[in-house]
Amino acid sequence: MNRDADILAFATRWRHWGGGSWSDIFVEFGISPEKYFRRLARILDSVMARELPLEVRVDLWRIRRVRRSEGTSVPTGSTKTSRVGRAFDGRLWRHEKYVELIAGRLCAQRP
């Protein structure tokens, strides 16, 4: 069993419904949603995710960002969460802008 491929397939399958419920994630993989979304981010940065259409990758990044901000094991008002959140948001923003730039170039090249 290829765990990364299973996570990617699950995320792709559930992307139209916000990525699956917390209980679905736990039942399917036996890990916390926080760990699942960290692994999903690593997978989306890997070569394996390049096989997915650009639209699917962008959807998965957005779902991951929203879901990670929903549930954190660190109390919401803590300094640690704020710093980590700001750093992550900046990284994701740059990633999304890069994806939008590439998508625009690809669309412009089509006849």
ZAPA-886835 format. One record per residue: x, y, z of N, C-alpha, C, CB in turn; residue number from 1. Coordinates in nm, 2 decimals. Glycine has a CB too. Example, Ala and Ser with C-alpha at 12.3 -4.5 7.8 and 13.67 -1.06 7.14 Angstrom:
REM residues 2
REC / 1.32 / -0.57 / 0.78 / 1.23 / -0.45 / 0.78 / 1.32 / -0.33 / 0.78 / 1.13 / -0.45 / 0.90 / 1
REC / 1.28 / -0.22 / 0.71 / 1.37 / -0.11 / 0.71 / 1.29 / 0.00 / 0.79 / 1.41 / -0.06 / 0.57 / 2
***
This chain:
REM residues 111
REC / 0.08 / -0.12 / 0.00 / 0.00 / 0.00 / 0.00 / 0.09 / 0.12 / 0.00 / -0.10 / 0.00 / 0.12 / 1
REC / 0.06 / 0.22 / -0.09 / 0.14 / 0.34 / -0.10 / 0.06 / 0.45 / -0.03 / 0.17 / 0.38 / -0.25 / 2
REC / 0.10 / 0.48 / 0.09 / 0.02 / 0.58 / 0.18 / 0.01 / 0.71 / 0.11 / 0.09 / 0.59 / 0.31 / 3
REC / 0.11 / 0.76 / 0.05 / 0.10 / 0.89 / -0.02 / 0.00 / 0.89 / -0.13 / 0.24 / 0.94 / -0.07 / 4
REC / 0.00 / 0.79 / -0.21 / -0.10 / 0.77 / -0.32 / -0.24 / 0.76 / -0.26 / -0.06 / 0.65 / -0.41 / 5
REC / -0.26 / 0.69 / -0.15 / -0.39 / 0.68 / -0.09 / -0.44 / 0.82 / -0.04 / -0.38 / 0.58 / 0.03 / 6
REC / -0.35 / 0.89 / 0.02 / -0.39 / 1.03 / 0.07 / -0.42 / 1.12 / -0.04 / -0.27 / 1.09 / 0.15 / 7
REC / -0.35 / 1.11 / -0.15 / -0.37 / 1.20 / -0.26 / -0.51 / 1.16 / -0.33 / -0.26 / 1.19 / -0.37 / 8
REC / -0.53 / 1.03 / -0.34 / -0.66 / 0.98 / -0.40 / -0.78 / 1.02 / -0.31 / -0.65 / 0.83 / -0.42 / 9
REC / -0.76 / 1.01 / -0.18 / -0.87 / 1.05 / -0.09 / -0.90 / 1.20 / -0.10 / -0.83 / 1.01 / 0.06 / 10
REC / -0.79 / 1.28 / -0.10 / -0.81 / 1.42 / -0.11 / -0.87 / 1.46 / -0.24 / -0.67 / 1.50 / -0.10 / 11
REC / -0.83 / 1.40 / -0.35 / -0.89 / 1.43 / -0.48 / -1.04 / 1.39 / -0.48 / -0.81 / 1.36 / -0.59 / 12
REC / -1.07 / 1.27 / -0.43 / -1.20 / 1.22 / -0.43 / -1.30 / 1.31 / -0.35 / -1.21 / 1.07 / -0.37 / 13
REC / -1.25 / 1.36 / -0.24 / -1.33 / 1.44 / -0.15 / -1.32 / 1.59 / -0.17 / -1.30 / 1.41 / -0.01 / 14
REC / -1.25 / 1.64 / -0.28 / -1.23 / 1.78 / -0.29 / -1.35 / 1.86 / -0.32 / -1.13 / 1.80 / -0.41 / 15
REC / -1.46 / 1.80 / -0.38 / -1.58 / 1.88 / -0.41 / -1.66 / 1.90 / -0.28 / -1.66 / 1.80 / -0.51 / 16
REC / -1.63 / 1.83 / -0.17 / -1.70 / 1.84 / -0.05 / -1.61 / 1.89 / 0.06 / -1.76 / 1.70 / -0.01 / 17
REC / -1.51 / 1.96 / 0.03 / -1.43 / 2.02 / 0.13 / -1.32 / 1.93 / 0.19 / -1.51 / 2.07 / 0.24 / 18
REC / -1.29 / 1.82 / 0.13 / -1.18 / 1.73 / 0.17 / -1.22 / 1.62 / 0.27 / -1.09 / 1.82 / 0.24 / 19
REC / -1.34 / 1.59 / 0.29 / -1.38 / 1.48 / 0.38 / -1.39 / 1.53 / 0.53 / -1.28 / 1.37 / 0.37 / 20
REC / -1.47 / 1.46 / 0.61 / -1.48 / 1.50 / 0.75 / -1.36 / 1.45 / 0.83 / -1.62 / 1.44 / 0.81 / 21
REC / -1.36 / 1.51 / 0.95 / -1.25 / 1.47 / 1.04 / -1.25 / 1.32 / 1.07 / -1.25 / 1.55 / 1.17 / 22
REC / -1.38 / 1.27 / 1.09 / -1.39 / 1.13 / 1.12 / -1.35 / 1.04 / 1.00 / -1.53 / 1.10 / 1.16 / 23
REC / -1.39 / 1.09 / 0.88 / -1.35 / 1.01 / 0.76 / -1.20 / 1.00 / 0.75 / -1.41 / 1.08 / 0.63 / 24
REC / -1.13 / 1.11 / 0.78 / -0.98 / 1.11 / 0.77 / -0.93 / 1.01 / 0.87 / -0.93 / 1.25 / 0.79 / 25
REC / -0.98 / 1.02 / 0.99 / -0.93 / 0.93 / 1.10 / -0.96 / 0.78 / 1.07 / -0.99 / 0.97 / 1.23 / 26
REC / -1.08 / 0.75 / 1.02 / -1.11 / 0.61 / 0.99 / -1.03 / 0.56 / 0.88 / -1.27 / 0.60 / 0.96 / 27
REC / -1.01 / 0.64 / 0.78 / -0.94 / 0.60 / 0.66 / -0.79 / 0.58 / 0.68 / -0.96 / 0.70 / 0.54 / 28
REC / -0.73 / 0.67 / 0.76 / -0.58 / 0.66 / 0.77 / -0.53 / 0.64 / 0.91 / -0.53 / 0.79 / 0.72 / 29
REC / -0.62 / 0.65 / 1.01 / -0.58 / 0.63 / 1.15 / -0.48 / 0.74 / 1.20 / -0.51 / 0.50 / 1.16 / 30
REC / -0.49 / 0.86 / 1.15 / -0.41 / 0.97 / 1.19 / -0.50 / 1.09 / 1.22 / -0.30 / 1.00 / 1.09 / 31
REC / -0.45 / 1.18 / 1.29 / -0.52 / 1.31 / 1.32 / -0.54 / 1.39 / 1.19 / -0.46 / 1.39 / 1.43 / 32
REC / -0.64 / 1.47 / 1.18 / -0.65 / 1.56 / 1.06 / -0.53 / 1.65 / 1.05 / -0.78 / 1.64 / 1.07 / 33
REC / -0.48 / 1.70 / 1.16 / -0.36 / 1.79 / 1.15 / -0.24 / 1.72 / 1.08 / -0.32 / 1.83 / 1.29 / 34
REC / -0.22 / 1.59 / 1.12 / -0.11 / 1.52 / 1.06 / -0.14 / 1.49 / 0.91 / -0.08 / 1.39 / 1.13 / 35
REC / -0.27 / 1.46 / 0.88 / -0.31 / 1.43 / 0.74 / -0.28 / 1.55 / 0.65 / -0.46 / 1.40 / 0.74 / 36
REC / -0.32 / 1.67 / 0.70 / -0.30 / 1.79 / 0.62 / -0.16 / 1.83 / 0.60 / -0.38 / 1.91 / 0.67 / 37
REC / -0.07 / 1.80 / 0.71 / 0.07 / 1.82 / 0.69 / 0.13 / 1.73 / 0.58 / 0.15 / 1.80 / 0.82 / 38
REC / 0.08 / 1.60 / 0.59 / 0.13 / 1.51 / 0.48 / 0.08 / 1.54 / 0.35 / 0.08 / 1.36 / 0.52 / 39
REC / -0.05 / 1.59 / 0.34 / -0.10 / 1.63 / 0.21 / -0.02 / 1.75 / 0.15 / -0.25 / 1.67 / 0.23 / 40
REC / 0.02 / 1.84 / 0.23 / 0.11 / 1.95 / 0.19 / 0.24 / 1.90 / 0.13 / 0.13 / 2.05 / 0.30 / 41
REC / 0.30 / 1.81 / 0.20 / 0.42 / 1.75 / 0.15 / 0.40 / 1.68 / 0.02 / 0.48 / 1.65 / 0.25 / 42
REC / 0.29 / 1.60 / 0.01 / 0.26 / 1.53 / -0.12 / 0.24 / 1.63 / -0.23 / 0.14 / 1.44 / -0.10 / 43
REC / 0.16 / 1.74 / -0.20 / 0.13 / 1.84 / -0.31 / 0.26 / 1.91 / -0.36 / 0.03 / 1.94 / -0.25 / 44
REC / 0.36 / 1.91 / -0.27 / 0.49 / 1.97 / -0.32 / 0.58 / 1.87 / -0.39 / 0.56 / 2.02 / -0.20 / 45
REC / 0.54 / 1.74 / -0.40 / 0.62 / 1.64 / -0.45 / 0.59 / 1.62 / -0.60 / 0.60 / 1.51 / -0.38 / 46
REC / 0.68 / 1.54 / -0.66 / 0.66 / 1.51 / -0.81 / 0.53 / 1.43 / -0.83 / 0.78 / 1.42 / -0.85 / 47
REC / 0.49 / 1.35 / -0.74 / 0.37 / 1.27 / -0.76 / 0.25 / 1.36 / -0.79 / 0.34 / 1.19 / -0.63 / 48
REC / 0.24 / 1.48 / -0.73 / 0.12 / 1.57 / -0.75 / 0.12 / 1.63 / -0.89 / 0.12 / 1.67 / -0.64 / 49
REC / 0.23 / 1.63 / -0.95 / 0.24 / 1.70 / -1.08 / 0.16 / 1.62 / -1.19 / 0.39 / 1.70 / -1.13 / 50
REC / 0.13 / 1.50 / -1.16 / 0.04 / 1.42 / -1.25 / -0.10 / 1.47 / -1.25 / 0.05 / 1.27 / -1.21 / 51
REC / -0.14 / 1.54 / -1.14 / -0.28 / 1.59 / -1.13 / -0.30 / 1.71 / -1.22 / -0.31 / 1.62 / -0.98 / 52
REC / -0.42 / 1.74 / -1.27 / -0.44 / 1.86 / -1.34 / -0.42 / 1.98 / -1.25 / -0.59 / 1.86 / -1.40 / 53
REC / -0.38 / 2.09 / -1.30 / -0.35 / 2.21 / -1.23 / -0.47 / 2.26 / -1.14 / -0.31 / 2.32 / -1.32 / 54
REC / -0.59 / 2.25 / -1.20 / -0.71 / 2.29 / -1.13 / -0.73 / 2.21 / -1.00 / -0.83 / 2.27 / -1.22 / 55
REC / -0.70 / 2.08 / -1.01 / -0.72 / 1.99 / -0.89 / -0.62 / 2.03 / -0.78 / -0.70 / 1.84 / -0.93 / 56
REC / -0.49 / 2.05 / -0.82 / -0.39 / 2.09 / -0.73 / -0.42 / 2.22 / -0.66 / -0.25 / 2.10 / -0.80 / 57
REC / -0.47 / 2.32 / -0.73 / -0.51 / 2.44 / -0.67 / -0.62 / 2.42 / -0.57 / -0.55 / 2.55 / -0.78 / 58
REC / -0.72 / 2.34 / -0.61 / -0.83 / 2.31 / -0.52 / -0.78 / 2.25 / -0.39 / -0.94 / 2.22 / -0.59 / 59
REC / -0.69 / 2.15 / -0.40 / -0.64 / 2.08 / -0.28 / -0.56 / 2.17 / -0.19 / -0.55 / 1.96 / -0.33 / 60
REC / -0.48 / 2.26 / -0.25 / -0.41 / 2.36 / -0.17 / -0.50 / 2.45 / -0.09 / -0.31 / 2.45 / -0.26 / 61
REC / -0.61 / 2.50 / -0.16 / -0.71 / 2.58 / -0.09 / -0.78 / 2.51 / 0.02 / -0.81 / 2.64 / -0.19 / 62
REC / -0.82 / 2.39 / -0.01 / -0.89 / 2.31 / 0.09 / -0.80 / 2.29 / 0.21 / -0.94 / 2.17 / 0.04 / 63
REC / -0.67 / 2.25 / 0.18 / -0.58 / 2.23 / 0.29 / -0.56 / 2.35 / 0.38 / -0.44 / 2.19 / 0.23 / 64
REC / -0.55 / 2.47 / 0.31 / -0.53 / 2.60 / 0.39 / -0.65 / 2.62 / 0.48 / -0.51 / 2.71 / 0.29 / 65
REC / -0.77 / 2.61 / 0.42 / -0.89 / 2.64 / 0.50 / -0.90 / 2.54 / 0.62 / -1.01 / 2.63 / 0.41 / 66
REC / -0.89 / 2.41 / 0.59 / -0.90 / 2.31 / 0.69 / -0.80 / 2.32 / 0.80 / -0.90 / 2.17 / 0.63 / 67
REC / -0.67 / 2.35 / 0.76 / -0.57 / 2.36 / 0.86 / -0.60 / 2.48 / 0.96 / -0.43 / 2.38 / 0.80 / 68
REC / -0.66 / 2.59 / 0.90 / -0.69 / 2.70 / 0.99 / -0.81 / 2.67 / 1.08 / -0.71 / 2.82 / 0.90 / 69
REC / -0.89 / 2.58 / 1.04 / -1.01 / 2.54 / 1.12 / -0.97 / 2.47 / 1.25 / -1.11 / 2.46 / 1.04 / 70
REC / -0.89 / 2.37 / 1.24 / -0.86 / 2.29 / 1.35 / -0.71 / 2.28 / 1.38 / -0.91 / 2.15 / 1.33 / 71
REC / -0.68 / 2.34 / 1.49 / -0.54 / 2.34 / 1.54 / -0.53 / 2.29 / 1.68 / -0.47 / 2.47 / 1.52 / 72
REC / -0.43 / 2.21 / 1.72 / -0.42 / 2.16 / 1.85 / -0.37 / 2.26 / 1.95 / -0.34 / 2.04 / 1.86 / 73
REC / -0.32 / 2.37 / 1.89 / -0.26 / 2.48 / 1.98 / -0.38 / 2.58 / 2.00 / -0.14 / 2.55 / 1.91 / 74
REC / -0.40 / 2.63 / 2.12 / -0.50 / 2.73 / 2.14 / -0.49 / 2.85 / 2.05 / -0.50 / 2.78 / 2.29 / 75
REC / -0.61 / 2.90 / 2.00 / -0.61 / 2.99 / 1.89 / -0.54 / 3.12 / 1.92 / -0.75 / 3.03 / 1.86 / 76
REC / -0.54 / 3.18 / 2.04 / -0.48 / 3.31 / 2.07 / -0.33 / 3.30 / 2.10 / -0.55 / 3.37 / 2.18 / 77
REC / -0.27 / 3.19 / 2.09 / -0.13 / 3.18 / 2.13 / -0.04 / 3.24 / 2.04 / -0.09 / 3.03 / 2.15 / 78
REC / 0.08 / 3.29 / 2.09 / 0.18 / 3.35 / 2.00 / 0.23 / 3.25 / 1.90 / 0.29 / 3.40 / 2.09 / 79
REC / 0.25 / 3.13 / 1.94 / 0.31 / 3.02 / 1.85 / 0.22 / 3.01 / 1.73 / 0.32 / 2.89 / 1.92 / 80
REC / 0.09 / 3.00 / 1.75 / -0.01 / 2.98 / 1.64 / 0.00 / 3.10 / 1.55 / -0.15 / 2.96 / 1.69 / 81
REC / 0.00 / 3.22 / 1.60 / 0.00 / 3.34 / 1.52 / 0.12 / 3.35 / 1.43 / 0.00 / 3.46 / 1.61 / 82
REC / 0.24 / 3.32 / 1.49 / 0.36 / 3.32 / 1.40 / 0.36 / 3.22 / 1.30 / 0.49 / 3.30 / 1.49 / 83
REC / 0.33 / 3.09 / 1.34 / 0.32 / 2.98 / 1.24 / 0.22 / 3.01 / 1.13 / 0.29 / 2.85 / 1.31 / 84
REC / 0.10 / 3.06 / 1.18 / 0.00 / 3.10 / 1.08 / 0.04 / 3.20 / 0.98 / -0.13 / 3.14 / 1.15 / 85
REC / 0.11 / 3.31 / 1.03 / 0.15 / 3.41 / 0.94 / 0.25 / 3.36 / 0.84 / 0.21 / 3.53 / 1.02 / 86
REC / 0.35 / 3.28 / 0.89 / 0.45 / 3.22 / 0.80 / 0.39 / 3.13 / 0.70 / 0.56 / 3.14 / 0.88 / 87
REC / 0.29 / 3.05 / 0.74 / 0.23 / 2.95 / 0.65 / 0.15 / 3.03 / 0.54 / 0.14 / 2.85 / 0.72 / 88
REC / 0.07 / 3.13 / 0.59 / -0.01 / 3.20 / 0.50 / 0.07 / 3.27 / 0.39 / -0.09 / 3.31 / 0.57 / 89
REC / 0.19 / 3.32 / 0.43 / 0.28 / 3.39 / 0.33 / 0.33 / 3.29 / 0.23 / 0.39 / 3.45 / 0.40 / 90
REC / 0.37 / 3.17 / 0.28 / 0.42 / 3.07 / 0.19 / 0.31 / 3.02 / 0.09 / 0.47 / 2.95 / 0.27 / 91
REC / 0.19 / 3.00 / 0.15 / 0.08 / 2.96 / 0.06 / 0.04 / 3.06 / -0.04 / -0.04 / 2.92 / 0.15 / 92
REC / 0.04 / 3.19 / 0.01 / 0.00 / 3.30 / -0.09 / 0.10 / 3.30 / -0.20 / 0.01 / 3.43 / -0.01 / 93
REC / 0.23 / 3.29 / -0.17 / 0.33 / 3.28 / -0.28 / 0.31 / 3.17 / -0.37 / 0.47 / 3.28 / -0.23 / 94
REC / 0.27 / 3.05 / -0.32 / 0.25 / 2.93 / -0.39 / 0.13 / 2.95 / -0.49 / 0.23 / 2.81 / -0.30 / 95
REC / 0.02 / 3.00 / -0.43 / -0.10 / 3.02 / -0.51 / -0.08 / 3.12 / -0.62 / -0.22 / 3.07 / -0.42 / 96
REC / 0.00 / 3.23 / -0.59 / 0.03 / 3.33 / -0.70 / 0.11 / 3.27 / -0.81 / 0.10 / 3.45 / -0.64 / 97
REC / 0.21 / 3.18 / -0.77 / 0.29 / 3.11 / -0.87 / 0.20 / 3.02 / -0.96 / 0.40 / 3.03 / -0.80 / 98
REC / 0.11 / 2.95 / -0.89 / 0.02 / 2.86 / -0.97 / -0.07 / 2.94 / -1.06 / -0.07 / 2.77 / -0.87 / 99
REC / -0.12 / 3.05 / -1.01 / -0.20 / 3.14 / -1.10 / -0.13 / 3.19 / -1.22 / -0.26 / 3.25 / -1.02 / 100
REC / 0.00 / 3.23 / -1.19 / 0.09 / 3.28 / -1.30 / 0.11 / 3.17 / -1.41 / 0.22 / 3.32 / -1.24 / 101
REC / 0.14 / 3.05 / -1.36 / 0.16 / 2.94 / -1.45 / 0.04 / 2.90 / -1.53 / 0.22 / 2.81 / -1.38 / 102
REC / -0.08 / 2.90 / -1.46 / -0.21 / 2.87 / -1.52 / -0.24 / 2.97 / -1.62 / -0.32 / 2.86 / -1.41 / 103
REC / -0.21 / 3.10 / -1.59 / -0.24 / 3.20 / -1.69 / -0.15 / 3.19 / -1.82 / -0.21 / 3.34 / -1.63 / 104
REC / -0.03 / 3.15 / -1.80 / 0.06 / 3.13 / -1.91 / 0.02 / 3.01 / -2.00 / 0.21 / 3.11 / -1.87 / 105
REC / -0.03 / 2.90 / -1.93 / -0.07 / 2.79 / -2.00 / -0.20 / 2.82 / -2.08 / -0.10 / 2.67 / -1.90 / 106
REC / -0.29 / 2.89 / -2.02 / -0.41 / 2.93 / -2.09 / -0.39 / 3.02 / -2.20 / -0.51 / 2.99 / -1.99 / 107
REC / -0.29 / 3.11 / -2.19 / -0.25 / 3.20 / -2.30 / -0.19 / 3.13 / -2.42 / -0.16 / 3.31 / -2.24 / 108
REC / -0.13 / 3.02 / -2.39 / -0.06 / 2.94 / -2.50 / -0.16 / 2.86 / -2.58 / 0.05 / 2.85 / -2.44 / 109
REC / -0.28 / 2.83 / -2.52 / -0.37 / 2.75 / -2.59 / -0.43 / 2.83 / -2.71 / -0.49 / 2.70 / -2.50 / 110
REC / -0.46 / 2.76 / -2.82 / -0.52 / 2.83 / -2.94 / -0.66 / 2.88 / -2.92 / -0.51 / 2.74 / -3.07 / 111
***
